[in-house]
Amino acid sequence: MRDTGISELVRMWIDGWVVSRGGSDPIGEPWGWTIDVGQSKHVARHVLPEPSEADVRKIVAATSASGTWLKLFAEDEAVLPWVGHGWRSDVPGFLMTCPLTPEGPETPAGYTLTSWTRGGVTRVLVRTRAGHFAARGQIAHAGAHAVVDQVETAAEHRRKGLGGLVMRALQSTAYEAGARTGVLVGTPDGRALYSSLGWTMRSPMASLWYEPSDAAR
């Protein structure tokens, strides 16, 4: 893909993520975007594609609600000193992109694959012949790009190519719908899989949420 800046890539990710998760329309801020998520432990999130210490400290100082999240596109080590008590660190993420191409993945023997699309989101489900869950994933369509989300393989079915099967099926669906660029934020465990499938890491992402202790409330 062309040399797209981090802010634009993050906005592409957000556009698909809110479709995938049913979040609110992003609210533009001088430093990025705020999204209402509406869950008890994830009420809202602030997304900063190029976080500065001044902006992060200002947000932190104004935060009193548990379940407020920060998504900061930087290394953990750079941004953790900017937050204080009550902020908890989640596993780091990696913003990745990939040019989409038509795929024809073969389902391994002993498994079945089904997929369906509703509300702009395609879901893929892999099960054993007996119907037991093996792997899943979903992709949100957002025009010329699509955002992969919630890819998961059951522990007892890992290292059997099911993660790659899910990803190729999702990518093919998005390509057929007109998308040409895939975007995702992966975990450290997922990064190796995505890299093996041609995805390129574009930025690290620190993920934090506010959950003050009883003593600090």
N, C-alpha and C positions, 0 to 999 in steps of 0.2 A: 504494500500500500504506500501511498505518498507519505512524505515526511510530515505527519500530523503532530501538532503540539500536544503536550500533556493535558492542558485544559480542555482541548477539543475531544481528546480521547476519553477523558473522565466524563465529559458531558454525554458522549455516545454511550458509555457504560450506564450512566444514570438513566438515560432515556429508555433503555431496555430493562433495567433493573426494576423501575417503578411499574412497568407492565407485568413483569414476571411475578413480583411480590404484591401488586395491588397497592403500591404507595401513592401518596399525593403527587400532584404536579410539583416539580422542583420550584422552590422560591429562590430567585436570584439574590445573592448577597455580594458585597464588594470583594469578599474573599472566596466565593464559591456558591454553594447552594444548601438550602435546608429542605428536608423531606420529612413529612409526617408519615410514620409507619403504622402507628395505631395499635401496637402490642404492649402488654403490661410491662415487659422487660425491654422493649425497644419502641419507645414512644415516638422518638424523632431522631434524625441524624443530621449532622452538619458535615458536609463534604468539602474539603479544601484541596484542590489539585496542586497548589504550590504554597503550602502553609508557611507563614512567617511566625516568629515567636510572638510578636505583638498581637497578631490576630488570634492565635490560639489562646494566649493568656486572657484576652478580652472575653472570648467565648467561655472559657473556664470560669472566670470571675462572675459571669452572668448566669451560670447554670446552677440550679437548685433541684431540678427534677431528676429523680432516679430513672434510669432507662434512656437517658440521653446518650447518643453515641457520637463519636468523632471518627471520621474516615480521612486520614491525613496521608497524602501521597508523598511519603518520605520514609527513610529508615527509622525504625523504632528508637535507636540510640540518639537520633537527632531531636526527636520531638518529646520523648518521655520526660526530660527535665523541665518541660514547659507546663506540665500539669501537676496538680498537687494531690492532697489526700482525697480519697474517695474515687479516684479514677483507676479503673482496672484495665489491664492490657490483654487483648485477645491474641490469637495466633496471627502472625503477620500475613499479609496478602501480597499478591503480585498481579499487577495489571498487565494483561497479555493480549495480543492481537494475532490474527491469522487471515490470510486471503482465503476465501471460501471457494471450494470447487465441488462439482458433483461427485458423489461417492456412491459406491455399490457394496456396502459392507455385507459380509456373509456371517450369519448367525452360527456360532459354534454348535456342534452336536450336543444335544441334551438341553438346549435352551430355546425359548421362543421370544420374539420381539414384537411388541405392539406399540403403536403411536397414535396420538390424536391431537387435534388443534382446537383450541377454544380461546376466544378473547385475545387473539394475537400471540398466544403461547402454545408451542408444540411440546408435548411431553412424550418421552420414550420410556418404556418399561420392559425390562428383561426378567423373565421368570424361568424356573426349571419346568420340565415337562409336567411335573406334578403340581405346578402352580405356585411354588414358593418364590418369594422375592429374591432377586439376585442383583439387579442394578437398575439405576434410573438416571434421568437428567431431563432438563427442560431448556428451551431456548425461546427468547422473546424477540419478535420481529419488530424492527424499528426502521423501516425504509431500506436504505442501502446498506445497513448493518444489522447485525443480530447479536444478542447477548446471551451467552451460555450461563446457566445457573443451576445450582443444587445437583451437581453430578455426584452420585454415590454408588459404591459397590459394597455389598454385604461382605463381611470379613471372610466367611467361608467360601466365597466365590472370587476372591481376588487372584491376580496373576493368571487369569484365564482369558484375557483379552476383552473382557466385557466393558471395561471403561473406554477402550478404543472403539468398540462397537457402538456404544451410546453416543460418543462424540461424533463419529462419522455419520451416524444416522441423523443427528441433530444438524450437523453442518450441511448435509445434503438437502434436508428439508428447507433450511434457510436459503440455500442457493436457489432452489426451485421457486421459492417465494420472491426472489429478486434481490436478496442481500448478497453483497460481495465481500464484506469484511466482517469477521467475527471478533467479538470483544468479550473478555471475561476478567474476573478477579479470582485467582486460584489460591489455594492453600499451599503450604510447603509440600505436603504429600502429593497434591495434584499437579504441582509445577512440572515434575519429571514426566508425567504422562502427557501433559499438554505440549511440552517441548518436543517429545518424541513424535508428536503428530504435526509438527511444523509451526507451533505457536511461538511467538517472540515476546520475551519479557520487556515491557516498556517502562515500568516504574514499580518500586516497592510501595506498599501501603501499610501504614500503622493503623490499627483498629483498637479503639478504646471506648469504654462506657463508664457512666457515672453511677456508682452504687455506694453511697457513703455508709459508714458503719453507724450503728445505733448511737454510739457516743458522739459522733460528729453531726448528728441530725439536730 
